[in-house]
Amino acid sequence: MNRVVPYRGFEIHVALALVAENMSNMTFQIMGHNISRTGLDGAIIPGRRGPFTQRWAYLTAEIAGQDAVDVLIGPEV
């Protein structure tokens, strides 16, 4: 199961992998802008402390991706 979340000009690609009934592990990727100059464009980042329910996995991945973007380009002013 995949989802793309737009955030501050970037795309956060979330992927879930079913590991048990109603439980999934999640990964996310950050794509966009000129992030490739840092060598991170397309790096797959796994979630920790899983597995999660599907709803919780999507939320966790989205928030982690947004935090990563904020670290890369700074806080919104």
Secondary structure, 3 states (H helix, E strand, C coil): CEEEEEECCEEEEEEEEEEECCEEEEEEEEECCCHHHHCCCCCCEECCCCCECHHHHHHHHHHHHHHHHHHHHCCCC
